[in-house]
Amino acid sequence: MQDDQDSGAAPRFKPVPWMALENAADVELWIEEHNRSMQDNIGRHEIGYGVCFTLAEGGEIYMQTSADGAVILDVTPEAAWVAPLIMAAARVEAPAGSLWVLPDDKLIQLMIGLSSLIASSMLVVGHPFGRRRHYGGAR
């Protein structure tokens, strides 16, 4: 699958300004709205779908959930500064690379911790979660 930006087409999804999530109820509501949006806008044949959070201080975090409920985070090098927060919120050690795999019961704490750092969010498809990245062209 080729990225929309690589083909010169207008981006399919646009960034949405982030509204801070202050408690578990806010996160649960965001999860419901996000899931509904994904069901409405992402086809069954598409892979690598999730959400991209652009951080106000730099970098992106790509997030998806797996079929077994794990939370998968792909943290760009520019966002590596957020690792201590992820470790504290999820109570896990940092992985060797940029890919974090967290238990699903850590999602609410993670989102509350990250919320004040997020500038915008955007649905994504075709992101290489867990696969080697090849920038500058098709995978």
C-alpha positions, 0 to 999 in steps of 0.5 A, a space after each residue: 500500500 502506498 502512502 497518500 502523500 507519496 502519490 501526491 494525492 490529498 491526505 485522506 485523514 487530517 490532524 484534529 486539535 487535541 482536547 485534554 483528557 482529564 480522567 478515566 471517563 474522558 479517556 473511555 469516551 475518547 476510546 468510544 469515539 475513536 473506535 466509531 471513527 475507525 469503523 466508519 473510515 477504515 476498510 476491512 482490507 486496510 492494514 497498519 491502522 491506528 492513530 498518530 499523536 503529534 506531540 506539542 514538544 516534538 515527535 509522534 507516537 503511533 498507536 494501535 491495539 492488537 486483536 488480543 488487546 495489547 496496546 502497541 506504540 511506535 515512538 518516533 526518534 523525535 518523541 523519544 523524550 517521552 519514554 520516561 512518562 510511558 514507563 511511569 504510566 504503564 509501569 514497564 521497562 523501555 523496549 530496545 527499539 521504538 516499539 512498545 507493547 503494553 497490556 490493555 489495562 494500561 491504556 487509560 493511565 497512558 492516555 491520561 499521562 500523555 494527554 497534556 503533551 498531545 497537540 493533535 491526533 489523526 487516524 492513520 492507515 498503512 503504518 508499519 507497526 512492528 515492521 522495519 520502516 522504509 522512508 521515502 517510498 512504498 514499503 
